[in-house]
Amino acid sequence: MAKRSSPQPTDTRGQHGAIQLPGLSIDSYNLVIHDPEGDGFIGDRASQTAFRDLLDAARKQRTGKDPFGKEPSNEIGKKAIDLVLVGGDPDAAHLVHIAMEEYAQRLAHVVRCFLAQKEWEGVERIVLGGGLPESKTGGLAIRRAMRLLKQSRAGVDLHILRHDADEGGLLGWVHLLPGEASKHHDAFLAVDVGGTNLRCGIVEHRLGREDDGSKARVIEHMQWRHADDEPNRGEAVTRLAGMLNGLAAQARTLGVKLAPFVGIACPGQIQEDGSILHGAQNLPGDWEAPFNLPQALSEHLDHIGDSQPAVVMHNDAVVQGLSERVRMRKARRWGVLTIGTGLGNASYTNA
């Protein structure tokens, strides 16, 4: 993440890629660490894709019949893998345990690599989000990585996201919501765009009950698995706009006073104009600059009340990490790693 040369205000909520919030600075995100042993990035070793590759490698090294049959590892559902560990075929369970152990070793190594970067110096706690930690298999592998890090005296604690990862990329926007939007409205629209799914929701901030955002909730949501449809960029933008317009209409039906604000969490490095500099390679079509998603999307959005909604962009790992800000308040420096199609990352400092 490039440093900005001009002095920054203490509150940049409502701006694309905001890095200064009241009581918190976002020190880095989308940090790129090249893998010295390959052509990719070090984070690729601990992605959800990496776990499937490890399971596939274990299956190829087995002797005898493959207990998973002919189904490719990347097509076996997380629930199916979890069921293997609770009374499934013993041979299949053995293969999963082999993959889990290797994955735990890799995750611990990746964490140590991040801690060695100046942007992560002094990080005491790391939130682990994304789809993998939610599964039983992923949870066991992460707990093993925790023990490995403790044994090596890495000086960091790992914490699995306490709520559904699908909601983390929406709830975190409460901390990025401009003051005027929260004071005069009950809720807002939020989007989490990943390499496989696109999720939209109505987020009720409930800052009047708890000003730390801990009472926020998603009251309605929609999800589209775009990876199955393989849309081009234009089709994806049109579909996203339709989902948001539908949720806005639903808010009116529910009597929810919606702010004219849409927060979009998306992979990549977000520029000051809302375009994506790099890191959006897993999204449908070419989403990187000069393409500007906020501008393209705004053309298709209905007014909310009497206003055209403001569309604000930020990195998805940043937003998911912010959803756990309350739990991290006792740590001066903390970070987040989101384990999905890739491995997202961000680091923060509490004031």
C-alpha positions in Angstrom: 0.0 0.0 0.0 1.6 3.3 -1.1 1.9 6.1 1.4 0.1 9.3 0.7 2.4 12.3 0.6 0.1 15.0 1.9 -0.9 15.2 5.6 -4.1 13.3 6.2 -7.1 14.4 8.3 -8.0 12.4 11.4 -11.4 11.4 9.9 -11.6 10.3 6.3 -14.8 8.3 6.6 -16.9 8.5 3.4 -13.8 8.7 1.2 -12.6 6.0 -1.1 -9.9 3.9 0.6 -10.1 5.9 3.9 -7.0 5.4 6.1 -7.8 7.6 9.1 -10.9 6.9 11.3 -11.7 8.3 14.7 -9.4 6.4 17.1 -7.9 4.2 14.4 -5.5 4.3 11.5 -5.4 1.7 8.7 -1.7 1.3 8.3 -1.6 -1.1 5.3 -3.7 -3.3 3.2 -3.3 -5.5 0.1 0.4 -5.8 1.1 2.3 -7.8 -1.6 4.9 -10.2 -0.4 6.4 -12.2 -3.3 7.0 -15.9 -2.8 10.8 -16.4 -3.0 10.2 -20.0 -4.1 7.6 -19.4 -6.8 6.1 -16.9 -9.2 3.2 -15.9 -7.0 2.7 -14.3 -3.6 3.5 -15.7 -0.2 -0.2 -15.4 0.8 -1.1 -17.9 -2.0 0.4 -20.6 0.2 -2.4 -20.1 2.8 -5.5 -19.4 0.6 -8.5 -21.7 0.4 -7.3 -22.7 -3.0 -4.0 -23.8 -1.4 -5.9 -26.1 1.0 -7.6 -27.8 -1.9 -4.3 -28.2 -3.7 -2.9 -29.9 -0.6 -5.8 -32.3 -0.4 -5.4 -33.1 -4.1 -1.7 -33.8 -3.5 -2.5 -36.1 -0.6 -5.0 -38.0 -2.8 -2.4 -38.5 -5.5 0.2 -39.9 -3.0 -2.2 -42.4 -1.6 -2.0 -46.2 -2.1 -5.1 -48.0 -3.2 -8.5 -46.7 -4.2 -9.2 -42.9 -3.8 -11.9 -42.6 -1.1 -13.2 -39.4 -2.7 -13.7 -41.1 -6.0 -13.1 -39.1 -9.2 -14.4 -35.8 -8.0 -11.7 -33.1 -8.2 -10.7 -31.6 -4.8 -11.7 -28.1 -5.8 -15.3 -29.3 -6.5 -15.8 -31.1 -3.1 -17.9 -28.8 -0.8 -16.7 -27.7 2.6 -19.6 -29.5 4.3 -18.7 -32.7 2.5 -15.1 -32.5 3.7 -16.3 -31.6 7.3 -18.6 -34.7 7.3 -15.6 -36.9 6.6 -14.1 -35.8 9.9 -17.2 -36.8 11.9 -17.8 -40.4 11.0 -16.9 -40.6 7.4 -14.6 -42.9 5.5 -11.4 -43.4 7.7 -9.2 -43.3 4.6 -10.8 -40.1 3.4 -10.4 -38.6 7.0 -6.7 -39.6 6.9 -6.2 -37.6 3.7 -8.0 -34.6 5.1 -5.8 -34.7 8.2 -2.6 -34.8 6.1 -3.8 -31.7 4.2 -4.8 -29.9 7.4 -1.4 -30.4 9.0 0.5 -29.2 5.9 -1.9 -26.2 5.7 -1.4 -25.3 9.3 2.4 -25.3 8.8 2.0 -23.1 5.8 -0.4 -20.7 7.5 2.0 -20.3 10.5 4.8 -19.6 8.0 2.7 -17.0 6.2 1.8 -15.2 9.5 5.5 -15.1 10.4 6.3 -13.6 7.0 3.7 -10.8 7.5 5.0 -10.1 11.0 8.5 -9.6 9.5 7.2 -6.7 7.4 7.6 -3.2 8.7 3.9 -2.5 8.0 3.0 -5.3 10.4 5.7 -4.6 13.1 4.3 -4.9 16.6 1.0 -6.6 15.5 -0.3 -8.5 18.6 -3.5 -10.0 17.3 -4.7 -11.2 13.9 -8.3 -11.8 12.9 -8.8 -14.7 10.5 -11.8 -14.2 8.2 -13.0 -15.5 4.9 -14.7 -18.8 4.0 -12.2 -21.4 5.3 -12.2 -20.6 9.0 -16.0 -21.1 9.1 -15.6 -24.8 8.3 -14.7 -27.5 10.9 -11.7 -28.5 8.8 -10.5 -24.9 8.5 -11.1 -24.3 12.2 -9.0 -27.3 13.2 -6.2 -26.3 10.8 -6.2 -22.8 12.2 -6.1 -24.1 15.8 -3.1 -26.2 14.9 -1.4 -23.1 13.4 -2.1 -21.2 16.6 -0.2 -23.9 18.6 2.7 -23.8 16.1 3.0 -20.0 16.5 2.8 -20.3 20.2 5.6 -22.9 20.3 7.7 -20.7 18.1 7.0 -17.7 20.4 5.8 -15.6 17.5 4.2 -13.2 19.9 0.8 -13.0 18.2 -2.6 -14.4 18.9 -5.0 -15.6 16.2 -8.7 -15.0 16.4 -11.3 -16.5 14.1 -14.0 -14.1 13.0 -16.8 -14.3 15.5 -19.7 -13.7 13.0 -20.5 -15.1 9.6 -17.7 -14.1 7.1 -20.4 -13.3 4.6 -21.6 -10.6 6.9 -18.2 -9.3 8.0 -17.6 -7.6 4.6 -20.9 -5.7 5.1 -20.8 -5.0 8.9 -17.4 -3.4 8.8 -18.8 -0.5 6.8 -20.4 0.8 10.0 -17.0 2.2 10.9 -16.5 3.8 7.5 -20.0 5.4 7.4 -19.9 9.2 7.3 -21.3 10.9 10.4 -24.2 12.6 8.5 -25.4 9.3 7.1 -25.5 7.6 10.5 -27.1 10.5 12.4 -30.2 10.9 10.1 -30.7 7.4 8.9 -31.3 3.9 10.3 -29.4 1.8 7.7 -27.4 1.8 4.5 -26.5 -0.5 1.6 -23.2 -2.5 1.6 -21.6 -4.8 -0.9 -18.9 -7.5 -0.6 -17.4 -8.6 -3.9 -15.2 -11.7 -3.8 -13.6 -14.0 -6.4 -16.6 -16.4 -6.2 -19.6 -14.6 -4.7 -21.1 -11.1 -4.7 -23.1 -10.2 -1.6 -25.3 -7.2 -0.9 -27.2 -6.3 2.2 -29.1 -3.7 4.2 -27.0 -2.9 7.3 -28.8 -1.4 10.3 -26.0 0.5 12.1 -27.8 0.9 15.5 -25.1 3.4 16.6 -27.6 5.0 18.8 -27.6 1.9 21.0 -23.8 1.3 20.9 -21.5 3.9 19.3 -18.8 1.3 18.9 -20.8 -0.5 16.2 -21.1 -3.7 18.1 -24.9 -3.8 17.7 -24.9 -3.5 14.0 -26.7 -6.2 12.0 -27.6 -7.2 8.5 -31.4 -7.2 8.2 -31.7 -8.3 4.6 -29.2 -9.7 2.0 -28.8 -11.1 -1.4 -26.0 -13.3 -2.8 -25.0 -14.1 -6.3 -22.4 -16.8 -7.1 -21.0 -15.0 -10.1 -18.2 -17.7 -10.6 -20.9 -20.1 -11.9 -22.3 -17.6 -14.5 -18.9 -16.2 -15.6 -20.4 -12.7 -16.5 -18.4 -10.0 -18.2 -17.8 -6.8 -16.4 -20.8 -5.0 -17.8 -23.1 -7.8 -16.9 -21.7 -7.9 -13.4 -22.3 -4.2 -12.9 -25.8 -4.4 -14.2 -26.6 -7.4 -11.9 -25.1 -5.6 -8.9 -27.2 -2.5 -9.6 -30.4 -4.6 -9.8 -29.6 -6.3 -6.5 -29.0 -2.9 -4.8 -32.2 -1.3 -6.3 -34.1 -4.3 -5.1 -32.8 -4.0 -1.5 -33.6 -0.3 -1.5 -37.2 -1.0 -2.5 -37.3 -3.7 0.3 -36.1 -1.1 2.8 -39.0 1.2 1.8 -41.4 -1.7 2.3 -39.9 -2.4 5.7 -40.1 1.3 6.7 -36.3 1.4 7.2 -34.9 4.9 6.7 -32.1 4.2 4.3 -29.1 6.6 3.9 -28.1 7.5 0.3 -24.8 5.6 0.7 -23.4 2.4 -0.8 -20.2 0.9 0.6 -18.4 -1.6 -1.7 -15.7 -3.9 -0.3 -13.6 -5.3 -3.1 -10.2 -6.9 -3.5 -7.3 -4.7 -4.6 -5.6 -1.4 -4.0 -8.2 1.3 -3.9 -7.2 4.7 -5.3 -8.5 8.1 -4.2 -11.0 8.3 -7.1 -12.4 4.8 -6.2 -10.7 2.9 -9.0 -8.7 -0.2 -8.4 -5.0 0.1 -9.0 -4.2 -3.7 -8.9 -5.3 -6.9 -7.1 -8.7 -7.4 -8.8 -7.6 -10.3 -11.0 -10.2 -12.7 -9.5 -13.2 -10.5 -10.3 -15.4 -11.0 -13.4 -13.8 -9.0 -16.2 -11.2 -6.3 -16.0 -12.1 -4.1 -13.0 -8.8 -2.3 -12.6 -8.1 1.4 -13.5 -9.0 3.2 -15.7 -12.4 1.5 -15.1 -14.2 3.2 -12.2 -16.8 1.0 -10.5 -18.4 3.8 -8.4 -19.0 5.8 -11.6 -20.2 2.9 -13.6 -22.6 1.6 -10.9 -24.0 5.1 -10.1 -25.5 5.3 -13.6 -27.7 2.3 -12.8 -28.8 3.1 -9.2 -32.2 4.5 -8.3 -32.4 7.5 -6.0 -32.7 6.9 -2.3 -35.1 9.5 -1.0 -34.4 12.6 -3.0 -30.7 11.8 -3.4 -28.4 9.9 -5.8 -26.6 7.5 -3.5 -22.9 8.0 -2.9 -20.9 4.9 -3.8 -17.7 4.5 -1.8 -15.0 1.8 -2.3 -12.6 0.1 0.1 -10.5 -3.0 0.3 -12.5 -6.1 1.4 -9.9 -7.3 3.9 -10.0 -3.8 5.6 -13.7 -3.9 5.8 -13.9 -7.4 7.2 -11.3 -6.6 9.8 -13.2 -3.5 10.9 -16.2 -5.7 11.7 -14.1 -7.1 14.6 -12.8 -3.7 15.7 -14.5 -4.0 19.1 -12.7 -7.3 20.0 -9.4 -5.7 19.0 -9.7 -2.6 21.1 -7.2 -3.8 23.8 -4.5 -4.4 21.2 -2.4 -1.4 20.1 -1.6 -3.0 16.7 -3.6 -5.7 15.1 -4.3 -7.2 11.6 -6.6 -9.3 9.5 -6.0 -12.1 7.1 -9.0 -13.2 5.0 -8.7 -16.8 3.7 -10.7 -17.0 0.5 -9.9 -17.5 -3.2 -6.8 -15.5 -2.3 -5.4 -14.2 1.0 -6.4 -10.6 1.8 -4.6 -8.6 4.5 -4.7 -5.4 6.4 -3.1 -3.9 9.5 -4.3 -1.3 12.0 -3.2 0.8 15.0 -5.6 1.9 17.7 -5.1 5.4 19.0 
